[in-house]
Amino acid sequence: MTVALDTWAVIGLLNADPAGESVNALLETTRPVMSWVNLGEVYYLVYRRRGEREANRAVSDLRSLLTTDEATGARVLEAARLKANHGLSCADAFAAATAIAHDAELWTGDPELLLGGAPWQWRDLR
């Protein structure tokens, strides 16, 4: 099965949180997909906490481990639909839209994405 990662999962990896251990093990065996929008959110969070140099390094390292998904017109409209129907943040909507587009299981611990009956598959990393 294909796996998609959201920002929550990757920040857990970068912070060496317990959930990050699962993501690290995943990265040893497969190349998950992640939306560029979510990768941008990771950049923003690392930049704010650790500065530009660390944010650049984090994105560079992650790009070698992930398949990045472009925010195409179709993906933008799907994310907007998910945002409208499920009350998601913009970045979470892109994570969900990416998972749907790749028929992937979305790895996250973000309660906003852990919805019963959601049109995307998810795994709770908490």
C-alpha positions as CSV (number, residue, x, y, z in Angstrom):
1,M,0.0,0.0,0.0
2,T,1.1,3.5,-0.8
3,V,1.6,5.8,2.2
4,A,1.1,9.6,2.2
5,L,2.6,11.7,5.0
6,D,1.1,14.9,6.4
7,T,3.0,17.7,8.3
8,W,2.2,16.2,11.7
9,A,4.0,12.9,10.9
10,V,7.0,14.6,9.4
11,I,7.4,17.1,12.3
12,G,7.2,14.0,14.6
13,L,10.1,12.5,12.6
14,L,12.2,15.7,12.7
15,N,11.6,16.1,16.5
16,A,12.3,12.4,17.2
17,D,8.9,12.0,18.8
18,P,7.5,8.5,19.3
19,A,5.4,8.8,16.2
20,G,8.5,9.7,14.3
21,E,9.9,6.3,15.0
22,S,7.1,4.7,12.9
23,V,7.8,7.2,10.1
24,N,11.5,6.5,10.2
25,A,10.9,2.8,10.0
26,L,8.6,3.4,7.0
27,L,11.3,5.5,5.2
28,E,13.7,2.5,5.5
29,T,11.4,0.4,3.3
30,T,9.4,2.7,1.0
31,R,9.2,6.2,-0.4
32,P,6.0,7.8,0.8
33,V,4.2,10.7,-1.0
34,M,3.8,14.2,0.4
35,S,2.1,17.3,-1.0
36,W,4.4,20.2,-1.7
37,V,1.9,22.3,0.3
38,N,2.6,20.1,3.4
39,L,6.3,20.2,2.7
40,G,6.1,24.0,2.7
41,E,4.3,23.8,6.0
42,V,7.2,21.7,7.4
43,Y,9.6,24.4,6.1
44,Y,7.6,27.1,7.8
45,L,7.5,25.3,11.1
46,V,11.2,24.5,11.1
47,Y,12.1,28.0,9.9
48,R,10.2,29.5,12.8
49,R,11.7,27.3,15.4
50,R,15.3,26.7,14.2
51,G,16.0,29.2,11.4
52,E,16.3,29.3,7.7
53,R,19.4,27.1,7.4
54,E,17.8,24.2,9.3
55,A,14.6,24.7,7.3
56,N,16.5,24.4,4.1
57,R,18.4,21.4,5.3
58,A,15.2,19.7,6.5
59,V,13.5,20.1,3.1
60,S,16.6,19.0,1.2
61,D,16.9,15.9,3.3
62,L,13.1,15.1,3.0
63,R,13.1,15.5,-0.7
64,S,15.6,12.7,-1.0
65,L,13.2,10.4,0.9
66,L,9.8,11.4,-0.4
67,T,7.9,11.5,-3.6
68,T,6.6,15.1,-3.7
69,D,3.1,15.8,-5.1
70,E,2.5,19.0,-7.1
71,A,-0.4,21.3,-6.3
72,T,-2.0,20.9,-9.7
73,G,-5.3,22.6,-10.6
74,A,-7.1,19.3,-10.0
75,R,-5.4,18.8,-6.6
76,V,-6.2,22.4,-5.6
77,L,-9.9,21.9,-6.4
78,E,-10.0,18.5,-4.6
79,A,-8.4,20.1,-1.5
80,A,-10.9,23.0,-1.7
81,R,-13.8,20.5,-1.8
82,L,-12.4,18.5,1.1
83,K,-11.9,21.8,3.1
84,A,-15.5,22.8,2.4
85,N,-17.0,19.4,3.2
86,H,-14.9,18.5,6.2
87,G,-13.8,21.8,7.8
88,L,-10.1,21.1,7.2
89,S,-7.3,23.6,7.3
90,C,-5.8,24.3,3.9
91,A,-2.7,22.2,4.5
92,D,-4.7,19.3,5.9
93,A,-7.0,19.4,2.9
94,F,-3.9,19.0,0.7
95,A,-2.7,16.1,2.7
96,A,-6.1,14.4,2.4
97,A,-6.4,15.2,-1.3
98,T,-2.9,13.8,-1.9
99,A,-3.8,10.6,-0.1
100,I,-6.9,10.2,-2.2
101,A,-5.1,10.9,-5.5
102,H,-2.5,8.2,-4.8
103,D,-4.9,5.7,-3.2
104,A,-2.6,6.0,-0.2
105,E,-3.0,5.6,3.6
106,L,-2.4,9.0,5.2
107,W,-0.2,8.7,8.2
108,T,-1.0,11.4,10.8
109,G,-1.8,12.1,14.4
110,D,-3.7,15.3,13.6
111,P,-7.2,14.9,15.0
112,E,-8.6,17.1,12.2
113,L,-7.7,14.3,9.7
114,L,-8.7,11.3,11.8
115,L,-12.3,11.4,10.7
116,G,-14.6,8.3,10.7
117,G,-16.1,7.9,7.3
118,A,-13.6,10.2,5.7
119,P,-13.1,9.7,1.9
120,W,-9.4,9.1,2.6
121,Q,-7.7,6.3,4.4
122,W,-5.7,7.1,7.5
123,R,-3.4,5.6,10.2
124,D,-3.4,7.2,13.6
125,L,0.3,7.7,14.7
126,R,-0.5,9.0,18.2
